Amino acid sequence: QLRTRHWVITNQLGNVEEVRGPGVVGETPTLRPGEAFEYTSGAVLETPRGSMHGSYQMDVGGRELDVRIAPFALAMPHSLN
């Protein structure tokens, strides 16, 4: 079961904001092997582009597991043209 999230959001100028909280979009889904959960959310950036990485903290049979999320790019629509 997904318990908490931790995001590190970096804008184009190198300014960093950290976000921590329970679940994602108000949910703490329980996933069985092979199952997936998708959600859509957003981040406020003061620049047209940035990046984001972080982790999910999961409860797996009573054990806490930290699942790392590799960095990925953020871009406002039409900012890459």
Secondary structure by P-SEA (a helix, b strand, c coil): cccbbbbbbbccccbbbbbbbcccccccccccccbbbbbcbbbbbccccccccbbbbbbcccbbbbbbbcbbbbbcccccc
